[in-house]
Amino acid sequence: MAYRKVCDSQAGPLVGEVMHCSGGLDLDWDLDKEDLQEAGASMDRMQMQHVDCQISGCSDPGPDPDPELMEPIQPSVSVSPHGRFERLQEDPNYISHFTRAPGHKGQRRLHCFLLRYLLAGLGLFVLGLLIGWFSHTPNVKPPVHPSDSSDLLEELLRGIKADKIDALQRSFSSLSDDSEEARARYLYRQWVGLGLTDVHLSNHTVLLSLPGSTPNTITDRSSHQCFLPNGIPCDQRGPNDLSKQQFSYAAYSAVGSLQGEVVDVQYGSVDDLRRANHSLNLTNQIALVKLGQAPLLYKLSLLSELGFGGVLLYIDPCDAPSGHHTSHQAFRVTLNPGGNPANAVGSKEPGRSLTSVLVQPISAFLAKTLLSSPSTGQGDSCIPLAMPPNTERKRITLTVGNQLSYKKIYNVVGYLRGKRNPDRYVLVGSRHDSDHGGGASAIMNQLIAALTEQTKRGWVPDRTTVFCSWGGSALGNIGSYEWGKDNSVILQSSAVAYVSLNSPVRGTETLRATASPTLLQLTSDIQRRQLLSCIRGGNCPGPNVSSLQLPGDVSFFANQLAVPTMEFAFEQTKAEETTSFLSEAQFSAESPETLDPLFKFHETIAKMTAEAILRLVNDPVLPFYPLDIALDVQSKLKDKSTVSAAMLSSASSLRNDATFFQSETMRPANDPKERDPSHVRMLNDVLRDLEKSFVVPQTPPGVYSSIFPGPSSSNSLALHGACEKEPVIQPARKQSSVFHPQVLTRSHPVLQHDQQSSQTHSTLPHHRESIFGSRPQGNPVS
């Protein structure tokens, strides 16, 4: 007798049991009919036991059961359609006979069901985990860490595009409310939306000087002809001339009327004033002065000392940028050296001015009329405006009707926190004035968007970046001065650098970079990189990097705190040093859309500024170069007949020490294998404080306290010896010891002071709260 397993799809009482226990295979017996009839009760018992064994999964059938213990069962046989296989069918009485041992079989069946359900549940659980893992993994991207700084820079620059800046500018220009408060609140919302987690909006109530209800005038006493500042006769004034008055006055000038003779003093240099003083009585006369070659406030201080009662300012057409026809345009200047003028006048009641001299800007066309000067020509044949010899001076009446009033200005300050050195700050400043702030604000928003995008991808800066948008910039950098004074203690010890976006695109002819000596090399490298990319795309301006003094919100940080500063800007002004102070004149600015329709110049400035910010916040060792300081000092002492041998020797020693310091001390710190965090922090603090040792205690009005960003040696300041006195070189001798080769390996007074300041910083939480805005800055805006 033999048996084998075959598949059968017929249904029967045993099919269910067989499917559960044998996985769908039915047990078939291949027997003859005679054998079935002769098998008897013993065969039935064996079949029963075999079926039970199949159900329970046993492998050993055990001894044959006793035939007497079981009653005979009559099989019913069904024959397959093919006649080859015969299938045993259970008799209805089979189950009742088998129930004599129900507990044993039911328990095994229960265990089988439980085990199978347990395995099935475990399989479903594992399958669910796998499905969940593979379905969610693509949505949760792991942080992408750039392989090196160059990759990070490329990613950052790729995120800065002209069309994005264009969109930001259009959004900024579409504000229905053009007030400064509306612009500041808009920037606040934008910065929060772009990803800055710590943004503060504050206001200050300050004294502002604005045009009066009637325009300022200049009247020729001989012809009784009245002129507006732009040279148009008063009786021919058009409907648009009143709006032009917004850019035809000197803020914080004295008010009233003055009658006097016009005295031509050219650029107001010491030689010009000396010649005028020898030949004329200058008391209560009206000086006609060109902008350029020296700061305006310095010139006004000299004119006031000589007794002048009024000053007319103009720009010589020979000094004006090529292609700019400003002959018939007046402009605006401010006499505010910085900060809230209410503090300077010492009174809360409007009515007092910062000077007793009447000051009024006029056009070159009107200046030519008052000087009786011949035609000036064009191009290289241009003849500077001047009063011809033996010409009768005109007698005029100058009327100035400016008004003073108290108003609120607003600052927006946001922070991108650093990780390793969160208490070291890189400041990035722009302005949101209605007449100049559009393009700067769009670039600032693009920089914030690009940098925060990198932080979302896993980049964490080393130092904290402080983004600042200032209010009241046009009338004397009021917002930046007030915020800087509120935080001066912490800024003096923790500010690393100031990157300016004061007026990034004011022309399309020259790409000019301005930087402190310690940042000249970095600025030059960034500009060189931009020129290389420009060669591939065309429109390549020539390189132009200088440390000349420029006006703007950078003034407080460079002048009061000696913080290293840098700025990139496109402009139309000539590159000569003699015309560097023409930017003190504020003309009615063209809209960014008109000046740069494709926003390519804005994109260039944004990329250069972004690279500077990245280097300043990310480089383990600050990208400062002490040797450039020594070279700048030697350059300022060059060809000075009054310089002593001791001063020249000190400058030479300073250069030698700076060279050794830069090559032997700074270079190892840039090697990750030799880099020690405490060593690097101490080195960076020394580099940060280098320029603080070159501050002149007292300077003329309008001149920086630091000797580095000062004007050229050819102007009137050099004649006064303001930059040749001993205090200038005295800090240099002090600074040379800072560059001693062992400055970082042994005790040094400068380093001891720096270490003490670092320790003091950690124990003065209110200073840190001040810089981060936890303590109110001015009047917090709700």
Number of C-alpha atoms within 10 A of each C-alpha: 7 6 10 9 11 12 10 13 9 7 8 10 11 14 16 12 17 17 13 15 16 14 9 16 16 21 20 16 17 15 15 12 10 8 11 15 11 10 12 15 18 19 19 20 22 18 14 15 16 18 16 15 15 17 19 18 13 11 9 8 12 10 7 11 15 11 15 10 10 14 14 16 17 16 15 10 13 12 11 10 8 7 8 10 16 18 18 18 14 16 13 10 10 15 11 10 13 12 11 9 9 11 10 11 14 11 12 15 17 11 12 17 14 12 12 13 12 12 12 11 12 12 12 12 12 11 12 11 12 11 11 11 11 10 11 10 10 9 8 8 9 10 12 12 14 16 8 8 13 10 12 16 17 12 16 21 20 11 16 21 18 19 13 18 26 24 13 20 22 16 12 21 18 9 12 8 10 13 11 18 19 14 23 24 17 15 24 20 12 17 24 14 11 16 17 19 13 15 21 22 24 22 23 23 14 21 24 23 24 19 20 15 11 11 21 23 21 26 19 16 15 9 10 10 13 19 20 23 30 25 22 17 15 17 10 10 12 9 8 8 16 15 10 18 22 18 24 28 28 27 26 28 26 23 21 13 16 19 19 21 20 23 23 24 23 21 24 26 20 18 14 14 19 13 11 17 15 9 8 10 12 22 16 17 22 29 24 25 25 23 25 24 23 27 26 25 17 18 23 23 15 17 24 18 9 18 16 22 23 30 22 23 25 28 27 26 23 17 19 17 18 14 8 11 10 18 20 14 22 30 26 22 25 22 21 25 20 22 24 22 23 19 11 14 16 9 11 13 12 15 15 20 22 16 17 15 23 23 28 28 28 28 25 24 21 22 28 20 13 20 20 17 16 14 11 16 12 11 10 7 9 13 16 16 22 18 22 12 6 6 10 12 15 17 19 23 19 25 20 23 20 23 20 19 13 15 11 16 22 26 31 25 24 23 23 24 21 18 12 16 14 16 24 24 26 23 24 26 24 30 31 28 22 15 13 24 26 23 30 28 27 26 28 26 20 27 24 21 21 20 26 19 17 21 16 12 14 14 16 20 23 20 24 25 25 22 24 24 29 27 29 25 24 22 25 25 25 29 29 28 25 22 23 21 16 17 19 20 16 21 24 18 20 23 24 26 26 24 23 25 29 26 21 27 25 22 20 16 18 20 25 21 21 23 26 28 27 26 24 24 18 20 26 18 13 18 23 14 12 18 19 11 12 14 11 9 9 9 13 16 16 13 14 13 19 18 20 18 26 20 18 22 28 26 24 23 23 24 20 18 22 27 28 27 25 27 26 27 25 21 19 18 22 16 16 9 18 17 18 23 20 25 17 18 22 17 19 16 13 13 16 25 14 9 15 18 13 15 21 16 23 24 21 24 22 28 24 19 25 24 17 22 20 20 17 27 25 19 14 20 21 23 21 23 21 24 22 19 24 24 17 19 22 18 13 15 20 12 10 12 7 10 14 11 9 10 18 16 12 19 23 17 18 27 23 16 21 26 19 16 22 17 12 12 19 21 11 14 18 16 12 9 8 10 14 12 12 9 13 19 18 16 19 19 21 18 21 22 21 22 25 19 20 24 22 20 9 11 16 16 16 23 23 24 23 24 24 24 22 20 25 18 19 12 18 22 24 15 14 12 11 17 23 19 13 13 14 20 24 15 16 24 18 15 23 21 18 24 26 17 18 13 18 18 9 9 10 15 11 16 18 12 11 17 15 11 14 17 11 11 18 12 11 11 10 14 19 20 14 19 25 20 20 12 14 17 23 17 13 15 15 6
